[in-house]
Amino acid sequence: MHIKNFCYIFATLLVKQSIEGTKSPLVYLTNKMISKKIIEDIVKQKIDGTDIYIVDITISSSNKIIIEIDKPDGILISDCLAISRQVESNLDREKEDFELMVSSPGIDQPFKILKQYQKYIGKKIVTKTISGNKYSGVLEEANKDQIIISEEVKEKVPGKSKKISIKKEHIIPFNDIKETKLVITF
């Protein structure tokens, strides 16, 4: 389509829609997306001085805002409600139309930040690495550089007829982690 034809069609739509009283395509083009930084600042105002932390904030092009929060002893519905009210009261629906969802990250979802690893020290996890390895064991340590997973393995020891349990530690640098999930046991 040539630019001349596009301009003619667009102008015709604008005139037709202004006569009919419907929204023009220009309204949809100028709809601005809410900034992640603005949402993060609003949430931080509410959680400062608490043990709640932000796991993730995503904002779609249609302004669907998803805020994931957590804390060491688990997030409560009242925590989510308080954050939701904080965001709602600081955004003007007349200026920005948005959909808002505040929740915990979900127990079956991959870890996204260091604080999640620290929360689950002593728990069983599964980690896949970028280099293609998979480790399953107890998360022993987590810091900004690496995690340490201990794994019970059965190995044959020379001179013994049975395999014995041996504890192996795996040190995994953070930059090699592709995905880590909590192992859910009942």
N, C-alpha and C positions, 0 to 999 in steps of 0.2 A: 504494500500500500504506500503510495506517495504521501509525503508530508502535506501537500496541498489538499488531497482527499481527506486525510485524517483531520485536518483543521476544519474543513467544511462539515464533516460528520459531527465532530465535537461541538462546534458552534451551533449546529442544528439541534443537537440534543439539549444544549443549554437553553436555547430559546424555547423549545418544546416543553421542557421540564419547568421552566419558569412560568409559562402560561398555564400548565396543568397543576402547578403548585407542589411538584415533587422535588426531591433533592437532586441536585446536579452531580455528575461524576466528580466535579471539582471538590465537593465536600468530602468525598471518600479519599481523594488524593491528599488533602490537607489535614486529615485526621492525624494528630501527632501521637507517637508512641510514648508511653510513660517511661521515664528514665529509671533504670535499675538502681542507680546511685541515690535517687530521691527516695525510692522505697526503702533501700538499705538504711538511709539516715533516719527515716520515720520509725522504722523498727528498732534501730539502736537507741533512739530516745526512750522507748518503752522498756527495753531490756537492760539498759545500763544499771549496774548495781545488783543485778540478779545473776543466777547461774544459767540462765537461758542463753543459747547461742544460735546464730544463723547457720544453717547447713547449706541452704541454697535459695536463690531467688531467680525465678525465670519469668520473663514477660514475653508473651507472643506478640506478633504484629497486630493482632486484634485486641490488644491490651488485656489479655487473660494473665493475671498476676498469680503466680504460685509461690508461696513462701513456705519453706521447710525450716522448722525450728526444733531444737532438742535441748535437753539438760541431763546432767549425770544420772538422776534418778527417774528419768522418763518424763515426757511432756504430758500435761493434763489438758482436757478440753477447755478448761477455764483459761489456760495460758494461750491457747489458740484464739479463743474468743477475745481476749484482751488485746492481742496483736491485731486481730481483724478490726476491732473497733478503733484502734490507734490509726491504722491506715485509712479506714473509711472517713474518720473525722479530719484527716489532713489532706484529703484529695477532694477536689470539687467535681462532682458528677456533671455539672453544667459545662465544664471545660473538657473533661476527659471521661468518656464512657469506659468502664472497665468491669471485669469480672474478677473476683477475689477468692482465693482458696488458701487457707493457712492450715498446716498439718505437721505431724511428725514426718520424718523422712520415710518411714515404713520399715519394719523389721526385716523384710525380705529384699530390700533394695541395697545396691552396692554402697559402700562407704564413700563419702565425698571429701571429707576434711579430717585433719589430724585428731580433732576432739572426739570424733566418732570412734577412731581406733583406741584412744585412751579410755573411752567409756567402756569398751568391751575387753580390756585387759583381763586375762583369766578365763575368757570364754573361748569356745571353739569357733574357728573361722576357716574359710577356704579362700585362698589367694591365687589368682592367675597372674602370671608375669608377662610382660611384653616379650621376653625372650622365649616364651612358650612353656614354661614350667607351671605346675600346679601343686600347691602345698595345702595340706589340711592338718590342722593342729590347734593347740592352745596359743592364743596371743599372749606372749610373755612381756613384751615391751614395745612401745611406740614412741618415737620422737620425730623431729622434723626431717631427719635424714633416712631413717630406716625403721623396719619393724622386725621383731624376732618372734618366730613361731617355733614351738616345741612339738615334736611329733613322736608318738610311740610307734616303733616299727619292730617287727619280728625278724631276727637275723640268725642265721646258723653260725655258731661259734665253733671254731676248730676244736676237736676233742669232745664235743658234746653231741648227743644224739638228737636232742630237741632244739628247736629255735627258742631263743629267749627274747624278751622285750627289752629294747634299747631306746633311750630317749635321745632324739636327734634335734639339734637346733638349726634352724634356717634363718640366716640374716638376709633380709630382702630390702635393698635400697628403694626408697619411695619412687625414684624416677624409673624403676623397673616394674612397678605395680600397674597392672592393667585393670584389675577388678578384685575387690575383697568384699565378701559377704559373711554375715553371721550364720553359723550353722544352727538351725532351729531344731531343738530336740524336745520331745514330750515325755 
